[in-house]
């Protein structure tokens, strides 16, 4: 009897889109980060989200084009292997694990602090954050243990709820005509768009899209993956870019262009709650408090599922221990990889708690930041890999998709990484020494990956030779050796 595998043909376009949009946590990003963007960059902030969305849409052109030619479950690292060769591909795999684990594990601190804030705001009860975070670990483990379609249904409900409350806020503002001066589109004028603080806004905006590219991770479980993955990717990036810009613009109208920046500076954490109380009612502010907690849970579940599939793929490659590649016979989930990831999360959370760290200012921000930079670095490498791949293999794709889009995206993403790194204190609130350490984790892990590749080539040549191999066309499961796209680097 053959070993169980992931359930094929389960996820449609909407299901995959739910996973990637939920990972971005729209409500949490808007209520928690958008006020900081307004405070730093002024009323031109909505344009920052549009620019980030357009940049990532350009990246998606080449990314999804290459997805038609690469069927490996390795997603980012498989693409990068095809473009740069095996050593860089293995290094990219380690960065992917750093990136996705960093983006998830840090959020357990946010879950604890957001739940404590909600409990205090609604009932005046002070709840310690650590038990909440540990309970969240168990809850997310169970969600990942169950079948992928169960997770898609849960995320669909939670995503509709969190985006619905933001639509309710925006609708209330529009129906009332905004503040006393009425609705205005001054946020999109050149003077506001080119304000000095917009560099910081762009850094915040790019961070708000983290995880959108994970559509390709679900290729094996998707129905008609060539179409489903492409559509879900474009839907995710278009929805996030337009929705973020619209909601931030609506909040500007709620306070007025002359007052919103000061309001954000006076109470950044309460800006959205104040707006929805004024334009919808106190009950809506109470509901928003609750939905921020569910938004965080949705983000955790989405990232947990993505990490599990990366762990499964690397275990099947032989890079991680083989037992992590076991799939549950009933739920068809990578349950061992999920359990291992939950244990890792618990170790990190308990470690920060034992050190007396703040769940938001340190566990969330310090762990998330290298994760975010790592995923952006993977996007940059993937964009360059698209260009290199199509220079080496015969194809019928147009130059717009294989040259113009990937190179343009690479330049823009390099600029975005520079902005985030230069403004890293906005994300960490830490000292220069801590910031240097956090940013240097990504190149450090990349170097470690190159050393691992060298060791695998010497000691386990069969694993090295078959890394990121394509599945066989007849079964879709067994790997076959891929063409060597970069023989000099293998």
Buried (B, 14 or more C-beta within 10 A) or exposed (E): EEEBBBBBEBBBBEBBBBBBBBBBBBBBBBBBBBBBBBBBBBBBBBBBBBBBBBBBBBBBBBBBBBBBBBBBBBBBBBBBBBBBBBBBBBBBBBBBBBBBBBBBBBBBBBBBBBBBBBBEBEEEEEBEBBEBBBEBBEBBBEBBBBBBBBBBBBBBEBBEBBBEBBBBBBEBBBEBEBBEEEBBEEBBBEEBBEBEBBBBBBBBBBBBBBBBBBBBBBBBBBBEBEEBBBBBBBBBBBBBBEBBBBBBBBBBBBBBBEBBBEBBBEEBEBBBBBBBBBBBEEEBBBBBBBBBBBBBBBBBBBBBBBBBBBBBBBBBBBBBEEEBBBBBEEBBBBBBBBBBBBEBBBEBBBEBBEEEBBBBBBBBBBBBBBBBBBBBBBBBBBBBBBBBBBEBEEBEBEEEBBBBBBBBBBBBBBBBBEBBBEBBEBBBBBEEEBBEBBBEBBBEBBEBBBEBBEEBBEEEEEBBBBBBBBBEEEEEBEBEEBEBBBEEBB
